[in-house]
Amino acid sequence: MASTSEERLQKATVGELKPHNTTITLQDYDPQWPKLFEQEAERICSILGNKVLQLEHVGSTSVPGLCAKPIIDMLLVVENSADETAYVPDLEEEGYTLHIREPDWFEHRLFQGPDTAINLHVFSQGASEIDRMLLFRNWLKANDSDRDVYAQVKRSLARHQWRHVQDYADAKDSIVKEIMERANAVK
């Protein structure tokens, strides 16, 4: 019998949900990551033009000194992420693959890139998750102690076998919440 988490993942996954069933590979910070982001950002902007309202490098690869899975997380803000006809065909034509569709979570969509390891997170303008992602990134950039604590937790969790990468991400929820409480207290 599938777990609630697995059922949720299956429902959100476009195509086949493939198990990970191993540990998570983390790398020390790579100064090439911002360059990879810039290359992808240029390509996405050339594809979508003025449909791109905001495009940011987020996640652990955007924080100097932080270990990360070697996948560039990108935050794309469009007018309405639920209106897939406005942007999905353009991205798919250029080799991006829609991998996740979560209408119940801020109308989130996630694409993977054609040749660079990216997770392109798409949200509608005004979604509160945008501010949360940016605050977390900015806080970790500015706070060595929280960045170090977060890295310790990530490394510890990464050693475990995970059925799905999302399970690893979900396991970080308590430390993310703890750090966000500190970040929100001073914003």
Disulfide bonds with the S-S distance in Angstrom:
none
